[in-house]
Amino acid sequence: MGSGQSTQVDYEMSGDKIVITNRVLDYLASDEQPAQGEGAVPNATMQRMRAQNEKLRSHLEVLKDRVHHSERRVQEMEKAIDQHAGVTTEAKDLRERYQAKLGELESQMDSRRQRTRDSFDESASRLREQFEEFQPLPGPLACENARSQMMACLENNKGRPLNCALQREAFLQCAADHSKANWERRQKSGSA
């Protein structure tokens, strides 16, 4: 992730599915970390997010298997009931129980799917905020003129860095002013 690029979450929700692009999955699976100052996310945070992501995936797979098994079982029962001409009261009760159980499992699946979706959105939002925090202000590099003057002075006064004290102070003051402006901008955007 180079500086100046915005962070984008690549996922979409289609019906009951959350589709995450391979680019996001590859990034989360890799140990790649952006360079310092470019929105670096602590490795421990990435590991926690990966672990949580894996737990949610495995939990979702277990729930899918349960629903699939229940649906298959209901279909088998319906087929068996339909094959017998005289449907007994016991079979009707069993069918109703399975349908009720299927409805309950679907309800649980919907609830868990929504929690997973909310958790993913929350994690993506936190990650986006962390990257935005390290984005530089737009425009030319901060204090480039003051830095150039200081570097030129040091080049012209090799072995005598004290001769460049004024340029150094100007550069440090510019950096402090830029840092303060950046902080104030973030405070304003955070309270808006």
Backbone as ProteinMPNN parsed JSONL, in Angstrom:
{"seq_chain_A": "MGSGQSTQVDYEMSGDKIVITNRVLDYLASDEQPAQGEGAVPNATMQRMRAQNEKLRSHLEVLKDRVHHSERRVQEMEKAIDQHAGVTTEAKDLRERYQAKLGELESQMDSRRQRTRDSFDESASRLREQFEEFQPLPGPLACENARSQMMACLENNKGRPLNCALQREAFLQCAADHSKANWERRQKSGSA", "coords_chain_A": {"N_chain_A": [[0.843, -1.173, 0.0], [0.911, 1.913, -1.082], [1.838, 5.324, -0.277], [-0.744, 7.744, -0.19], [-2.654, 6.232, -1.433], [-6.0, 5.081, -1.127], [-7.595, 3.051, 1.324], [-9.525, 0.241, 0.605], [-12.294, -1.776, 1.216], [-12.809, -4.926, 0.047], [-15.472, -6.457, -0.46], [-18.652, -7.988, -0.852], [-22.138, -8.252, -0.293], [-24.347, -10.729, -0.992], [-27.446, -11.72, -1.035], [-27.615, -14.348, 1.105], [-24.934, -14.592, 1.402], [-21.54, -13.621, 2.042], [-19.223, -12.201, 0.052], [-15.866, -12.243, -0.4], [-13.092, -10.776, -1.893], [-10.385, -12.443, -3.613], [-8.029, -11.028, -3.407], [-8.193, -9.7, -0.94], [-8.364, -11.91, 0.782], [-5.892, -13.14, 0.211], [-4.164, -11.141, 1.122], [-4.812, -11.064, 3.866], [-4.016, -13.627, 4.555], [-1.32, -13.534, 4.165], [1.952, -12.604, 5.485], [2.582, -10.091, 5.015], [3.439, -6.792, 5.675], [2.758, -3.341, 5.663], [5.178, -0.713, 5.051], [6.724, 1.21, 7.701], [5.006, 4.157, 8.669], [3.339, 4.191, 6.519], [0.834, 3.426, 7.167], [1.05, 1.257, 8.83], [-0.04, -1.662, 10.406], [-0.185, -3.053, 13.573], [1.433, -6.186, 14.062], [0.383, -8.005, 15.883], [-2.298, -7.221, 16.012], [-3.136, -7.811, 13.406], [-2.775, -10.597, 13.52], [-4.649, -11.296, 15.479], [-6.977, -10.515, 14.14], [-6.86, -12.255, 11.952], [-7.061, -14.735, 13.269], [-9.609, -14.481, 14.416], [-11.085, -14.255, 12.089], [-10.646, -16.818, 10.969], [-11.875, -18.421, 12.921], [-14.521, -17.563, 12.653], [-15.014, -18.346, 10.028], [-14.74, -21.185, 10.206], [-16.764, -21.735, 12.027], [-18.979, -20.886, 10.568], [-18.897, -22.743, 8.497], [-19.473, -25.104, 9.894], [-22.081, -24.553, 10.69], [-23.31, -24.355, 8.174], [-23.019, -27.006, 7.33], [-24.649, -28.298, 9.206], [-27.181, -27.222, 8.607], [-27.431, -28.081, 5.978], [-27.383, -30.862, 6.366], [-29.722, -31.127, 7.894], [-31.635, -30.232, 6.055], [-31.361, -32.164, 4.055], [-32.163, -34.374, 5.503], [-34.829, -33.694, 6.045], [-35.836, -33.691, 3.436], [-35.486, -36.394, 2.805], [-37.236, -37.507, 4.639], [-39.667, -36.395, 3.759], [-39.852, -37.552, 1.238], [-40.068, -40.264, 1.973], [-42.472, -40.182, 3.357], [-44.218, -39.363, 1.36], [-44.115, -41.615, -0.279], [-45.561, -43.517, 1.023], [-48.904, -44.314, 1.081], [-50.854, -44.077, 3.056], [-50.607, -41.74, 5.257], [-49.567, -41.474, 8.49], [-50.564, -40.19, 11.687], [-48.431, -39.959, 13.402], [-46.28, -39.725, 11.616], [-46.93, -37.301, 10.442], [-46.623, -35.624, 12.654], [-43.894, -35.952, 13.102], [-42.871, -34.853, 10.762], [-43.699, -32.185, 11.066], [-42.208, -31.527, 13.344], [-39.601, -31.749, 12.331], [-39.72, -29.737, 10.397], [-40.14, -27.551, 12.052], [-37.772, -27.639, 13.509], [-35.967, -27.201, 11.424], [-36.718, -24.608, 10.719], [-35.975, -23.316, 13.084], [-33.171, -23.757, 13.041], [-32.544, -22.348, 10.699], [-33.208, -19.801, 11.528], [-31.318, -19.45, 13.59], [-29.018, -19.578, 12.011], [-29.359, -17.321, 10.389], [-29.173, -15.348, 12.354], [-26.541, -15.735, 13.291], [-25.173, -15.303, 10.925], [-25.724, -12.605, 10.536], [-24.403, -11.522, 12.772], [-21.797, -12.244, 12.09], [-21.472, -10.761, 9.737], [-21.759, -8.161, 10.812], [-19.548, -8.139, 12.529], [-17.486, -8.404, 10.683], [-17.842, -6.008, 9.204], [-17.337, -4.16, 11.251], [-14.654, -4.765, 11.872], [-13.47, -4.172, 9.405], [-14.023, -1.45, 9.282], [-12.567, -0.503, 11.505], [-9.985, -1.129, 10.658], [-9.82, 0.433, 8.346], [-9.945, 2.98, 9.531], [-7.533, 2.934, 10.958], [-5.687, 2.927, 8.871], [-6.302, 5.37, 7.633], [-5.472, 7.136, 9.543], [-2.753, 7.349, 9.193], [-2.38, 8.523, 6.768], [-0.832, 10.908, 4.672], [-1.074, 14.518, 4.61], [-2.713, 16.047, 1.846], [-1.029, 17.291, -1.096], [2.202, 18.863, -1.725], [5.255, 17.38, -0.382], [5.596, 17.774, 3.08], [7.302, 20.528, 4.427], [9.343, 20.527, 2.544], [10.833, 22.549, 1.301], [12.184, 23.786, 3.477], [13.679, 21.608, 4.336], [15.29, 21.144, 2.1], [16.824, 23.489, 2.059], [18.231, 23.197, 4.477], [19.682, 20.833, 3.942], [21.24, 21.665, 1.779], [22.792, 23.61, 3.017], [24.201, 22.026, 4.855], [25.654, 20.494, 3.049], [27.238, 22.433, 1.862], [28.713, 23.193, 4.042], [30.487, 21.178, 5.016], [31.612, 19.228, 7.681], [31.208, 21.3, 9.413], [28.675, 21.548, 10.957], [27.388, 23.238, 12.743], [27.165, 25.69, 11.58], [24.819, 25.623, 10.25], [22.683, 25.967, 11.903], [20.479, 27.757, 11.971], [18.988, 27.004, 9.697], [18.381, 24.432, 10.428], [16.763, 24.857, 12.693], [14.611, 26.16, 11.429], [13.643, 24.102, 9.826], [12.887, 22.198, 11.809], [10.89, 23.668, 13.125], [9.027, 23.937, 11.066], [8.327, 21.227, 10.698], [7.161, 20.677, 13.189], [4.983, 22.445, 13.097], [3.585, 21.377, 10.938], [2.956, 18.832, 11.944], [1.264, 19.545, 14.041], [-0.844, 20.735, 12.606], [-1.745, 18.547, 11.198], [-2.637, 16.918, 13.292], [-4.699, 18.537, 14.328], [-6.421, 18.524, 12.141], [-7.219, 15.844, 12.133], [-8.505, 15.75, 14.558], [-10.691, 17.456, 14.073], [-11.989, 16.054, 11.994], [-12.632, 13.754, 13.342], [-14.503, 14.613, 15.206], [-16.53, 15.461, 13.669]], "CA_chain_A": [[0.0, 0.0, 0.0], [1.734, 3.102, -1.182], [1.233, 6.477, 0.359], [-1.672, 8.441, -1.035], [-3.722, 5.341, -1.863], [-7.002, 4.889, -0.088], [-7.852, 1.663, 1.662], [-10.865, -0.133, 0.188], [-12.674, -3.116, 1.65], [-13.319, -5.623, -1.119], [-16.418, -7.514, -0.182], [-20.014, -7.65, -1.183], [-23.084, -9.167, 0.315], [-25.3, -11.148, -1.996], [-28.398, -12.634, -0.39], [-27.156, -14.892, 2.382], [-23.496, -14.831, 1.344], [-20.576, -12.52, 2.037], [-18.2, -12.556, -0.92], [-14.634, -11.49, -0.154], [-12.23, -11.009, -3.048], [-9.149, -13.195, -3.367], [-6.983, -10.074, -3.027], [-8.304, -9.493, 0.507], [-8.012, -13.161, 1.455], [-4.439, -13.322, 0.081], [-3.49, -10.189, 2.013], [-4.994, -11.495, 5.25], [-3.273, -14.867, 4.766], [0.124, -13.296, 4.084], [2.574, -11.905, 6.609], [2.999, -8.807, 4.466], [3.134, -5.62, 6.479], [3.202, -2.124, 5.008], [6.329, -0.072, 5.686], [6.39, 2.169, 8.75], [4.592, 5.454, 8.199], [2.389, 4.039, 5.428], [-0.379, 2.811, 7.673], [1.414, -0.047, 9.373], [-0.934, -2.199, 11.423], [0.621, -3.941, 14.411], [1.358, -7.6, 13.694], [-0.51, -8.675, 16.832], [-3.665, -6.907, 15.601], [-3.415, -8.611, 12.211], [-2.904, -11.992, 13.925], [-5.945, -11.443, 16.141], [-8.01, -10.436, 13.12], [-6.803, -13.497, 11.177], [-7.589, -15.809, 14.116], [-11.052, -14.287, 14.505], [-11.609, -14.569, 10.761], [-10.638, -18.267, 10.819], [-12.912, -18.964, 13.81], [-15.818, -17.283, 12.05], [-15.154, -19.202, 8.842], [-14.984, -22.574, 10.591], [-18.086, -21.773, 12.647], [-19.928, -20.765, 9.479], [-18.904, -24.021, 7.792], [-20.196, -26.067, 10.739], [-23.509, -24.227, 10.6], [-23.763, -24.746, 6.838], [-23.138, -28.459, 7.323], [-25.831, -28.678, 9.994], [-28.377, -26.877, 7.843], [-27.472, -28.994, 4.832], [-27.773, -32.178, 6.883], [-31.138, -31.051, 8.274], [-32.438, -30.144, 4.828], [-31.323, -33.485, 3.438], [-32.981, -35.264, 6.347], [-36.228, -33.332, 5.812], [-36.187, -34.19, 2.104], [-35.617, -37.847, 2.894], [-38.481, -37.8, 5.357], [-40.788, -36.056, 2.882], [-39.917, -38.583, 0.201], [-40.583, -41.481, 2.598], [-43.886, -39.951, 3.68], [-44.954, -39.343, 0.092], [-44.156, -42.969, -0.817], [-46.599, -44.286, 1.738], [-50.221, -43.731, 0.78], [-51.541, -43.747, 4.308], [-49.725, -40.983, 6.142], [-50.077, -41.583, 9.853], [-50.469, -39.013, 12.542], [-47.051, -39.926, 13.904], [-45.433, -39.196, 10.539], [-47.24, -35.878, 10.32], [-45.985, -34.952, 13.79], [-42.458, -35.96, 12.85], [-42.63, -33.873, 9.706], [-43.847, -30.858, 11.665], [-41.05, -31.294, 14.219], [-38.438, -31.475, 11.487], [-39.888, -28.42, 9.801], [-39.923, -26.581, 13.126], [-36.328, -27.655, 13.789], [-35.331, -26.546, 10.289], [-36.983, -23.175, 10.886], [-35.134, -22.863, 14.199], [-31.783, -23.715, 12.566], [-32.425, -21.234, 9.755], [-33.223, -18.583, 12.336], [-29.996, -19.354, 14.218], [-28.056, -19.296, 10.948], [-29.53, -15.908, 10.03], [-28.642, -14.551, 13.458], [-25.079, -15.841, 13.266], [-24.712, -14.652, 9.695], [-25.771, -11.162, 10.775], [-23.307, -11.191, 13.686], [-20.56, -12.347, 11.315], [-21.457, -9.592, 8.855], [-21.494, -6.992, 11.65], [-18.168, -8.236, 12.998], [-16.621, -8.102, 9.546], [-17.949, -4.577, 8.932], [-16.657, -3.456, 12.334], [-13.21, -4.957, 11.681], [-13.074, -3.413, 8.215], [-14.079, -0.037, 9.646], [-11.411, -0.213, 12.366], [-8.791, -1.203, 9.822], [-9.845, 1.624, 7.495], [-9.587, 4.113, 10.384], [-6.106, 2.858, 11.264], [-4.934, 3.342, 7.697], [-6.532, 6.796, 7.398], [-4.717, 7.891, 10.538], [-1.386, 7.523, 8.752], [-2.329, 9.121, 5.441], [-0.275, 12.264, 4.726], [-1.917, 15.588, 4.1], [-2.539, 16.168, 0.405], [-0.145, 18.367, -1.535], [3.629, 18.517, -1.76], [5.793, 16.892, 0.872], [5.653, 18.807, 4.109], [8.589, 21.126, 4.789], [10.359, 20.176, 1.545], [11.692, 23.72, 1.084], [13.058, 23.933, 4.654], [14.601, 20.475, 4.33], [16.258, 21.376, 1.013], [17.752, 24.533, 2.503], [19.11, 22.641, 5.503], [20.59, 19.884, 3.308], [22.194, 22.445, 0.981], [23.715, 24.236, 3.971], [25.096, 20.982, 5.362], [26.535, 20.108, 1.938], [28.199, 23.533, 1.684], [29.5, 23.367, 5.263], [30.898, 19.85, 5.483], [32.474, 19.28, 8.848], [30.826, 22.447, 10.256], [27.207, 21.539, 11.0], [26.857, 24.327, 13.566], [26.894, 26.834, 10.71], [23.48, 25.431, 9.674], [21.737, 25.93, 13.027], [19.252, 28.484, 11.631], [18.216, 26.185, 8.77], [17.883, 23.298, 11.207], [15.634, 25.344, 13.497], [13.492, 26.426, 10.515], [13.105, 22.793, 9.435], [12.211, 21.619, 12.976], [9.663, 24.439, 13.362], [8.089, 23.549, 10.005], [7.857, 19.874, 11.006], [6.259, 20.772, 14.343], [3.745, 23.084, 12.636], [2.883, 20.401, 10.092], [2.434, 17.799, 12.831], [0.14, 20.138, 14.759], [-1.937, 20.891, 11.645], [-2.235, 17.186, 10.922], [-3.369, 16.496, 14.487], [-5.938, 19.318, 14.382], [-7.291, 18.029, 11.071], [-7.792, 14.574, 12.565], [-9.463, 16.035, 15.627], [-11.894, 17.996, 13.457], [-12.679, 15.002, 11.242], [-13.139, 12.79, 14.326], [-15.647, 15.164, 15.923], [-17.583, 15.803, 12.708]], "C_chain_A": [[0.885, 1.232, 0.0], [1.06, 4.273, -0.528], [0.343, 7.17, -0.645], [-2.8, 7.538, -1.54], [-4.73, 5.199, -0.745], [-7.218, 3.402, 0.124], [-9.293, 1.367, 1.286], [-11.128, -1.553, 0.646], [-13.339, -3.778, 0.46], [-14.2, -6.774, -0.687], [-17.775, -7.044, -0.628], [-20.923, -8.682, -0.565], [-24.149, -9.459, -0.728], [-26.236, -12.16, -1.344], [-27.879, -13.061, 0.964], [-25.653, -15.071, 2.414], [-22.73, -13.524, 1.461], [-19.461, -12.972, 1.103], [-17.007, -11.644, -0.689], [-13.688, -11.813, -1.301], [-10.972, -11.756, -2.634], [-8.034, -12.27, -2.923], [-7.001, -9.837, -1.515], [-7.893, -10.752, 1.254], [-6.503, -13.405, 1.392], [-3.697, -12.386, 1.02], [-3.599, -10.629, 3.466], [-4.195, -12.752, 5.551], [-1.762, -14.634, 4.764], [0.634, -12.626, 5.351], [3.033, -10.53, 6.174], [2.539, -7.683, 5.375], [3.572, -4.39, 5.705], [4.375, -1.508, 5.767], [5.85, 0.929, 6.723], [6.006, 3.5, 8.125], [3.594, 5.368, 7.059], [1.118, 3.364, 5.913], [-0.116, 1.442, 8.251], [0.442, -0.44, 10.478], [-0.106, -3.163, 12.268], [0.36, -5.403, 14.057], [0.388, -8.346, 14.61], [-1.974, -8.425, 16.453], [-4.044, -7.737, 14.383], [-3.603, -10.08, 12.597], [-4.237, -12.234, 14.619], [-7.077, -11.422, 15.121], [-8.042, -11.714, 12.278], [-7.409, -14.642, 11.986], [-9.11, -15.701, 14.22], [-11.711, -14.643, 13.176], [-11.692, -16.076, 10.565], [-11.716, -18.915, 11.698], [-14.293, -18.766, 13.184], [-16.049, -18.162, 10.824], [-15.481, -20.635, 9.239], [-16.367, -22.715, 11.231], [-19.173, -21.717, 11.569], [-20.023, -22.076, 8.698], [-19.667, -25.08, 8.591], [-21.697, -25.817, 10.642], [-24.074, -24.597, 9.233], [-23.969, -26.254, 6.762], [-24.383, -28.917, 8.079], [-27.113, -28.397, 9.212], [-28.525, -27.824, 6.662], [-27.935, -30.39, 5.266], [-29.258, -32.183, 7.244], [-32.033, -30.998, 7.04], [-32.505, -31.509, 4.129], [-32.23, -34.454, 4.201], [-34.47, -34.982, 6.129], [-36.677, -33.852, 4.444], [-36.379, -35.706, 2.111], [-36.929, -38.232, 3.569], [-39.699, -37.501, 4.481], [-40.971, -37.114, 1.792], [-40.522, -39.871, 0.774], [-42.074, -41.34, 2.906], [-44.726, -40.0, 2.407], [-45.074, -40.732, -0.507], [-45.253, -43.814, -0.154], [-47.942, -43.59, 1.515], [-50.924, -43.283, 2.06], [-50.588, -43.054, 5.267], [-50.337, -40.985, 7.536], [-49.897, -40.276, 10.603], [-49.051, -38.846, 13.075], [-46.108, -39.336, 12.857], [-45.673, -37.702, 10.343], [-46.561, -35.084, 11.44], [-44.472, -34.841, 13.587], [-42.078, -34.927, 11.793], [-42.705, -32.451, 10.262], [-42.668, -30.521, 12.573], [-39.805, -30.97, 13.408], [-38.536, -30.097, 10.839], [-39.678, -27.322, 10.848], [-38.434, -26.479, 13.454], [-35.557, -26.958, 12.667], [-35.526, -25.03, 10.377], [-36.124, -22.579, 11.992], [-33.673, -22.743, 13.767], [-31.563, -22.575, 11.574], [-32.393, -19.906, 10.498], [-31.87, -18.368, 13.018], [-28.938, -18.983, 13.192], [-28.141, -17.832, 10.535], [-28.932, -15.002, 11.098], [-27.114, -14.562, 13.45], [-24.494, -15.175, 12.03], [-24.691, -13.134, 9.89], [-24.656, -10.734, 11.726], [-21.97, -11.248, 12.97], [-20.403, -11.13, 10.407], [-21.124, -8.332, 9.656], [-20.052, -6.978, 12.132], [-17.2, -7.893, 11.875], [-16.642, -6.603, 9.241], [-17.209, -3.756, 9.985], [-15.137, -3.555, 12.177], [-12.717, -4.161, 10.488], [-13.061, -1.926, 8.525], [-12.89, 0.359, 10.52], [-10.13, -0.182, 11.554], [-8.696, 0.034, 8.922], [-9.428, 2.856, 8.313], [-8.102, 4.114, 10.713], [-5.276, 3.297, 10.076], [-5.097, 4.835, 7.441], [-5.717, 7.646, 8.354], [-3.31, 8.215, 10.046], [-1.278, 8.114, 7.347], [-1.768, 10.538, 5.552], [-1.291, 13.278, 4.227], [-1.692, 15.696, 2.6], [-1.615, 17.345, 0.069], [1.299, 17.927, -1.509], [4.096, 18.024, -0.395], [5.941, 18.052, 1.854], [7.099, 19.251, 4.327], [9.697, 20.799, 3.779], [11.335, 21.329, 1.336], [12.684, 23.885, 2.242], [14.084, 22.801, 4.707], [15.682, 20.677, 3.27], [17.293, 22.419, 1.417], [18.724, 23.989, 3.548], [20.126, 21.681, 4.87], [21.647, 20.603, 2.464], [23.24, 23.09, 1.889], [24.709, 23.198, 4.503], [26.085, 20.531, 4.289], [27.628, 21.162, 1.744], [29.127, 23.703, 2.882], [29.894, 22.002, 5.846], [31.886, 19.994, 6.635], [32.146, 20.432, 9.79], [29.298, 22.533, 10.344], [26.617, 22.67, 11.836], [26.557, 25.572, 12.743], [25.478, 26.768, 10.139], [22.406, 25.396, 10.759], [20.429, 26.641, 12.688], [18.372, 27.651, 10.695], [17.613, 24.974, 9.494], [16.661, 23.72, 12.029], [14.406, 25.605, 12.623], [12.828, 25.113, 10.105], [12.335, 22.161, 10.599], [10.897, 22.345, 13.269], [8.598, 24.079, 12.324], [7.493, 22.171, 10.3], [6.869, 19.89, 12.175], [4.924, 21.387, 13.928], [2.91, 22.113, 11.803], [2.244, 19.307, 10.947], [1.202, 18.312, 13.579], [-1.071, 20.288, 13.833], [-2.575, 19.54, 11.333], [-3.089, 16.69, 12.09], [-4.717, 17.226, 14.566], [-6.932, 18.856, 13.322], [-7.968, 16.73, 11.503], [-8.807, 14.776, 13.692], [-10.77, 16.557, 15.063], [-12.666, 16.915, 12.73], [-13.251, 13.962, 12.207], [-14.371, 13.295, 15.033], [-16.792, 15.491, 14.981], [-18.546, 14.669, 12.515]], "O_chain_A": [[1.533, 1.538, 1.0], [-0.139, 4.239, -0.251], [0.649, 7.182, -1.837], [-3.809, 8.043, -2.032], [-4.375, 5.196, 0.434], [-7.043, 2.599, -0.792], [-10.19, 2.145, 1.608], [-10.283, -2.433, 0.482], [-14.318, -3.261, -0.079], [-13.748, -7.913, -0.562], [-18.019, -5.845, -0.766], [-20.536, -9.829, -0.341], [-24.771, -8.548, -1.274], [-25.865, -13.313, -1.127], [-27.72, -12.239, 1.867], [-25.131, -15.65, 3.367], [-23.199, -12.467, 1.039], [-18.829, -14.003, 1.334], [-17.123, -10.421, -0.773], [-13.499, -12.979, -1.647], [-10.549, -11.713, -1.479], [-7.174, -12.676, -2.141], [-5.946, -9.78, -0.882], [-7.161, -10.682, 2.241], [-5.897, -13.821, 2.379], [-2.713, -12.783, 1.646], [-2.623, -10.58, 4.214], [-3.74, -12.936, 6.68], [-1.009, -15.446, 5.302], [-0.142, -12.145, 6.177], [3.792, -9.872, 6.885], [1.381, -7.638, 5.791], [4.664, -4.389, 5.137], [4.549, -1.743, 6.963], [4.731, 1.436, 6.648], [6.624, 3.924, 7.149], [3.044, 6.396, 6.662], [0.393, 2.78, 5.107], [-0.969, 0.557, 8.172], [0.142, 0.353, 11.371], [0.604, -4.006, 11.72], [-0.773, -5.803, 13.79], [-0.346, -9.223, 14.154], [-2.801, -9.33, 16.564], [-5.136, -8.301, 14.325], [-4.493, -10.744, 12.066], [-4.886, -13.253, 14.382], [-8.022, -12.206, 15.216], [-9.117, -12.202, 11.929], [-8.185, -15.434, 11.452], [-9.817, -16.704, 14.125], [-12.775, -15.261, 13.15], [-12.694, -16.574, 10.052], [-12.389, -19.851, 11.266], [-15.125, -19.674, 13.183], [-17.153, -18.662, 10.61], [-16.394, -21.241, 8.679], [-17.06, -23.706, 10.999], [-20.174, -22.428, 11.658], [-21.112, -22.473, 8.285], [-20.424, -25.864, 8.018], [-22.485, -26.755, 10.526], [-25.195, -25.099, 9.142], [-24.959, -26.728, 6.204], [-25.086, -29.824, 7.632], [-28.017, -29.231, 9.163], [-29.62, -28.311, 6.382], [-28.772, -31.011, 4.61], [-29.97, -33.138, 6.933], [-33.075, -31.653, 6.997], [-33.565, -31.942, 3.677], [-32.964, -35.244, 3.606], [-35.276, -35.908, 6.038], [-37.775, -34.393, 4.313], [-37.313, -36.23, 1.503], [-37.631, -39.146, 3.138], [-40.657, -38.275, 4.467], [-42.091, -37.513, 1.471], [-41.379, -40.493, 0.146], [-42.841, -42.286, 2.728], [-45.801, -40.598, 2.38], [-46.059, -41.009, -1.191], [-45.789, -44.734, -0.772], [-48.067, -42.388, 1.75], [-51.521, -42.207, 2.102], [-49.85, -43.709, 6.002], [-51.473, -40.554, 7.734], [-49.16, -39.386, 10.179], [-48.54, -37.731, 13.182], [-45.236, -38.533, 13.188], [-44.737, -36.937, 10.107], [-45.999, -34.014, 11.206], [-43.858, -33.808, 13.854], [-41.079, -34.221, 11.928], [-41.857, -31.615, 9.951], [-42.184, -29.39, 12.584], [-39.052, -30.053, 13.735], [-37.542, -29.377, 10.747], [-39.097, -26.279, 10.546], [-37.901, -25.387, 13.651], [-34.61, -26.216, 12.926], [-34.592, -24.265, 10.135], [-35.608, -21.47, 11.857], [-33.008, -21.755, 14.082], [-30.525, -21.914, 11.601], [-31.642, -18.999, 10.138], [-31.339, -17.258, 13.029], [-28.059, -18.167, 13.468], [-27.117, -17.175, 10.352], [-28.268, -14.013, 10.787], [-26.478, -13.517, 13.588], [-23.433, -14.554, 12.096], [-23.754, -12.46, 9.461], [-24.027, -9.697, 11.514], [-21.102, -10.407, 13.204], [-19.323, -10.545, 10.323], [-20.299, -7.525, 9.227], [-19.406, -5.93, 12.142], [-16.217, -7.182, 12.085], [-15.59, -5.994, 9.044], [-16.535, -2.778, 9.659], [-14.422, -2.564, 12.327], [-11.656, -3.54, 10.553], [-12.167, -1.212, 8.07], [-12.279, 1.408, 10.316], [-9.288, 0.695, 11.744], [-7.62, 0.61, 8.759], [-8.647, 3.68, 7.838], [-7.474, 5.173, 10.746], [-4.262, 3.973, 10.249], [-4.132, 5.504, 7.07], [-5.314, 8.757, 8.01], [-2.736, 9.234, 10.43], [-0.18, 8.192, 6.797], [-2.18, 11.295, 6.431], [-2.238, 12.94, 3.517], [-0.581, 15.456, 2.129], [-1.453, 18.27, 0.865], [1.592, 16.751, -1.295], [3.423, 18.225, 0.616], [6.357, 19.153, 1.492], [8.005, 18.421, 4.401], [10.874, 20.798, 4.139], [12.539, 21.104, 1.207], [13.876, 24.097, 2.019], [15.234, 23.025, 5.084], [16.857, 20.411, 3.521], [18.486, 22.259, 1.155], [19.916, 24.293, 3.501], [21.305, 21.712, 5.224], [22.809, 20.197, 2.439], [24.427, 23.111, 1.565], [25.909, 23.462, 4.59], [27.235, 20.221, 4.599], [28.788, 20.832, 1.497], [30.203, 24.289, 2.758], [29.657, 21.723, 7.021], [32.847, 20.762, 6.575], [32.744, 20.535, 10.861], [28.701, 23.493, 9.855], [25.453, 23.024, 11.651], [25.774, 26.42, 13.17], [24.988, 27.76, 9.598], [21.328, 24.844, 10.541], [19.363, 26.168, 13.082], [17.156, 27.596, 10.872], [16.492, 24.555, 9.209], [15.65, 23.019, 12.053], [13.283, 25.305, 13.029], [11.602, 25.021, 10.044], [11.239, 21.64, 10.394], [9.903, 21.71, 13.622], [7.42, 23.935, 12.654], [6.285, 21.975, 10.165], [5.857, 19.19, 12.145], [3.863, 20.921, 14.343], [1.69, 22.039, 11.946], [1.109, 18.904, 10.692], [0.216, 17.591, 13.728], [-2.198, 19.999, 14.236], [-3.795, 19.424, 11.22], [-4.151, 16.105, 11.879], [-5.747, 16.61, 14.838], [-8.136, 18.801, 13.572], [-9.161, 16.541, 11.262], [-9.819, 14.08, 13.773], [-11.844, 16.157, 15.513], [-13.891, 16.862, 12.838], [-14.273, 13.348, 11.901], [-15.218, 12.495, 15.43], [-17.905, 15.767, 15.429], [-19.494, 14.789, 11.739]]}, "name": "protein", "num_of_chains": 1, "seq": "MGSGQSTQVDYEMSGDKIVITNRVLDYLASDEQPAQGEGAVPNATMQRMRAQNEKLRSHLEVLKDRVHHSERRVQEMEKAIDQHAGVTTEAKDLRERYQAKLGELESQMDSRRQRTRDSFDESASRLREQFEEFQPLPGPLACENARSQMMACLENNKGRPLNCALQREAFLQCAADHSKANWERRQKSGSA"}
